[in-house]
Amino acid sequence: MIQPISPLREETNTRRILPILEFAAAHNSERSHDEQVMKNALQIFDQLSPLHGLSEDERFLLQAASLLHDIGWSQGGSAHHKSGQRLVFRDRSLPLGKKERSMISLLVRYHRKALPSLKHRRFAELKEKNREKVMVLASILRIADGLDRSHQSLVENIIVTISPRKVIIHCSSRKDGYAEYDYGMQRSDLFSRVFNREVVIEWSVAC
């Protein structure tokens, strides 16, 4: 179970998502992809709670990062994960505290390419417990993004099964998702390291 949070805090987090949605929409036209990645990420996060033990506050960080992960495309170039990190870190219109801003910006950076490293200044500046949270959340976001590689929102539902050696991520869809499967597996590198478990992705197509 996700650690409990007060109703007031939960309501505040829900309210803060609205301007984040607006900010994401202003920088990226593919809202359906952002929302699908968010859906994937939150389903995985919720079902992994026995392993990560994180709270609704960390769930909010993941939700926000999912919506913002591709905003860097608005700056052009191929390193959109780094451009996105800078946009989140520098913008003061987003309803985020200093620590939240730093962590979400890092999640945007680590949704693809290089894994978190102490060689990266912003990551190294975090307290150890927050670096661990970034590792967990980034590991989920990377897979969630991979599972919408074609930007067609193919994943309808995710069921996560946890065993001592494996985490099985079963995706239900109405269409084959070869690219989604391949990229989900490719993006599972950090997840396997964080949770010390093999990732297995299963894909089923409803008739």
C-alpha positions, 0 to 999 in steps of 0.5 A: 500500500502507498503510505497514507497522506492527509486529504488536504495534501492530496487535494493540494497535489491534485490542484497543482497538477492543473498548471503543470498540465497547462505548462506541458501543453504549452511546450509539447503538442503531444498531450495524449502521449504525455498522459499515456506515459503518466497512466503507465507510470502511475499504474506501475508505481501503485502496484510496486508499493510493496517494494518502494514504500513511497508516499503520495508525495513521490507519486505526485513527483512522478505524475508531474515528471510524466507530463513534463518529460518531453517539453524539451522538444520545444527547444529543438535538438536531440537532447530534449531530456537535458533541455527539459531539465533546464526548463523545469529547473528555471521556470518559477511559474510551476507550483513547486517547492525547491526540492520538488523542482530539483527532483522533477527536473532530474526525472525529466533528464533521466527519462532517457539516455544516461542513468543517474550519476554523482558526476551530474551536479544537480543529482549530486547536490541532493541528499542521499534519500532524495537521490534514492527516490529519484532513482526509483521514480526515474526507473519507472518513468523510463519503462512507462515512456518506452511502453508508449514508443509509437505514441499510439497509447496502445497500453490499456491496462498494466498488471505488475507481479512481484517475485523475489527475482523478477518483476513482471509487467503485463500489458493489455492492449487491442493491438500488437506493440512490438516497438513498445515491448522492445523499448520497454525492455531497453529502458528497464536497465535502471529498474533492474539495478534499483530493485535488483530484479529481472524485468519481464514484459508481457504483452497480450492482445484482446480479441 
